[in-house]
Structure formats: structure tokens, C-alpha cells
């Protein structure tokens, strides 16, 4: 199972979209400053999660949401298709 996830940092009021097959590991990596984009911020919270059957599907959804660059659309998409965390 693959996941497209939506993180939020209250500290900087920013969001991050990513994909993984191990959501717990990825969240830990983000909060331990092991990722380039997210290392400057701490306390990332998982606010949305979409389950995907394959990596290809997860990549397509992740790219679609990153290209949108519209916070309201991304939030709507996760509410409609994902699991509210």
C-alpha cells in the first residue's frame, strides 16, 4: 500500500505533500529534519492521507496536487478522497 500525505507546520504555517509506503517512517524523518524542504521547520503534523494501491497511482496524485499550488483545492481533494487524520 502506498500513501499520499499532507503535512502541516503550525510554526511556519506551511504545508507539504509527499508520497511513501511507510507513513510512520516518513513523518519521523520530516520531524527529525532529515528532508531538504522540511528540515527548517519542526513539529510537522499529518493532516491528510490518501491510500493508493501502487506507487504509480500515488505519484500521479502527488504530482497533480503539487502542480495545483492551491491550498483550498488540495484540502478539498484530501477531504473527498482521503482519510482525515
Secondary structure, 3 states (H helix, E strand, C coil): CEEEEEEEECCCCEEEEEEECCHHHHHHHHHCCCCCCCCCCCCEEEEEEEEECCHHHHHHHHHHHHHHCCHHHHHHHHHHHCEEC
